């Protein structure tokens, strides 16, 4: 199994999240009593667009997708996060809500933190502010590259990008995801997803059976994917793992 810059542990502890793990002892101890472990089944919605957010989430396992939802109900993924980051950036960027929906891509565990606690800690201008802003910069890169990718690259390349970014945040080489959910994430029609999966399977890169995607040839996926995956990976590698400097 290929290890990536997103490290994962089998234990559900706050320090399994990279932002919390990077906090100095004093700041970590101050936040610890306010962190509440929350188990999130597949499809759990952490926040809806336009609704005031009461909590931030620091994932320790699994993947959380950020989706833009149209008035028609159609949606497309604009970003995703795992234990390298947090959900709730708008809480410290000057807003009480966001235009996106946050939903779990698989069964996940996160540490929940009240919005007012996060804002108070961020306002101190200390380590958490530093770490949160660096993560936000990396997330913005992912979002802008996703927009460019969806406009300029073939669907099978987009699928490769999405698969690799997802697997970077999981253990192993398997991902449970129906074709309909993939279509929702990529903002494309179901028939297009089916054809893209068939193409990757015919090339021996993946095996897809009953909603389970198994990556058979990750190096092959990395050769087939467009430049967008590497751009995002390099930016996260530049900013992570988090190392505070004086």
N, C-alpha and C positions, 0 to 999 in steps of 0.2 A: 504493500500500500504506500502510495506517495504521501509524504507529510508536507503540509503547506505552512504558510505563515499564520494560519488560523489553528492554534493548538486547542485540543479538547481533552477533557478529563472525564472519567466515569462518575465523579462525585459532584453532587449539586452543592457547591459552596460559592459564596460571593466572589472569591478570588479565581474562580473558573472564568469569570468575565475579565477581559484584558484591561479594560479601563479601571475597574475596581482593584484588580491585582496590582496595577501600577501606582496606586495611591500610596504616599508615605504613611507610616504607621499611625500618626496622629489623626490625619484626615480620614483614614479608613475606619479607625475606632469611633470617630464622631458619626460616621454614616451607618455603621453596622447595626445599631439598635433600630434604625428606620427601614432596613431592608427586609422585605417579606418575600419568601419563596413562593412562586406561583406556578403551578403545573398547567400547561396550556395544550389542550387537544388540537388535532388538526382542524384548521378552519376557524380557530378562535380569533375574534376581532378585538384588537387592543384599543383602537380608536377609529372613529368615523370622520370623514371630511366635514369641516365646518363646526364640529362639536367641541366644546371646551374639554381639554385634556386634564384629568385629575392626577394622573400618574405618569412617570417615566418607567421604562423597563430596561433592565440590563440582562440580556439573554446569556444563559450559560450552556444551553444545548439547543439544537435545532436551528431553524431558519425562519425569519420573519420577513415577509414581503411587504413593500410599500406600493400600493396600487393607486393609480389615478382613475376615478370612476366618472364616466360621462353621465349626462342626464338620462340617456337611454338605458343606463344600467351596464353598458359595456365597460370593460376595464382593461388596463394594461399596467404591467409592472414597471415602475420607474426606478426601483432600487431594492436591494435586499441586505439584510444584516444578520450576523450571527454573534458569537461570543466576543468578536472584536469590537463591538460597538454598543449602541443604545438606541432605543426608540423613544422619541420625545424631544427631538432637536429644537422644535419650535418653542418649547417652554423656556429655553434660555436665549433664544434668538429674537425675542421681542414679541412673540405671539402666544395666544392661549389655545390656538387651534391650528390645523393645517389643512391643506386641500387634498391630502391623500388618506387612504384607508390602510391600516396596518393589520395584517392577518397572518397567522401561522401557516407556514408551508408544510409543516409536519408537526408531530407531537413535540412540544418544546417545554423547556423550563426557564423561567426568568425571575430575576429579583426585582420586585416592584418598589418604587420610591415615590412618595408623595411629591406632587409638583412644587409645593411651597418649599419643601426641604431642598429640592434640587436647585431652585432659584436662589435660595439663601446661600447655599454653598458656592454656587457659581459666582454670585455677587462679591464674594470674598476675594476674588481674583487670584486664587491659589492654584494648586495642582489640578483640581477637578476642572477648572475653567480651561487650563492649558490642554488637558487631555481631551475634553469634550470638543474644543474648537478644532483640534487636529483631526479627530474623527469626522467632524462635520465637513472639513475640507476634502477628506478622502471620499466621503459619501457624495458630495457635490460632483466630484470627478466621475464617480460611477453613474450618477444620474445623467450628466451631460453626454457621456460616452454612450449610454443606452439610447438616448434620443438620436444620436448620430448613427448608431448601428441600425436601429429600426428603420431609418430612412434610406440608408445606402447599401446595406448588405443583404445577401440572400437569406432566406428563412432557415436553411440548414446551418448556415454560419451563426445566425442568431441563436439557434437551438444549442449549438456547441458552446457558445459563450455562456448561455444560461446554465447549461449542465455543469460546466467547469466552475463557474462562480458558486453554484450550489454545493457541489462536491467539496470545494475548498473549505466549506463550513461544516462538513459532516465527517464522521468516521466511515471508512469503508468506501466501496465503489457502487453502492446501490442507492436509489432514490425512488420512493413510492409517490407516483404522480399520474393521474389519469390524463388522457389526451385532452379532455375538456378543460382541465385545470391548466395545462400547459398553454392551450389556446388563450385562456383568460389572461395568463401571465404575459404572454407575448403580444396580446392584442391582435390576434390573427384568427382566421377561420379554422374550424376543426379539420377540414379536408387537407388544408395546407400542413397542419401539424402531423397528420397521419402520413402524408407523403414524405415529410422531412425525416420522421422517425424511420420509415421504411428505407430511406436512402442511407441513413447512418447504420442501420442494421445490416443492410446488404453489403456495406463496406467492411463489416466485421468490427465496427467501432463500439456498438452497443448491442444488448439483447433486451427486447421489450416484450413482456408477457404479463397480461392481467394487471396493468397499472404499475408494474415494477420495472424500472430501468436499471440495468446492470451495465456498467462501463467495462467493456472487454479490452479496450486498447486506448488508454488515456493519452499516451504519446501521439497516437494517430489523431485523436480529437484535437490535441494542441496544434498539430500541423494543419488541420482542416479549418480551425476557427479563424475568424477575422482578427485584425489588429486590435480590436476593442478590448478583448480579454487581457492582452498583455499590457495595454495602457493602464487599465484599472488595477491589475495586479502589481505593477511597478509603483503606482502611487500609494497603494496600501502598504507595500513593502518599505517604501521610503518613510512613511509616517508610523508604521507599526513594525515590531512591537514598541509599545510606548516606553520611551526613556526620557525622564525629566532631566533638564539641565539647569544649573544654577545661573 
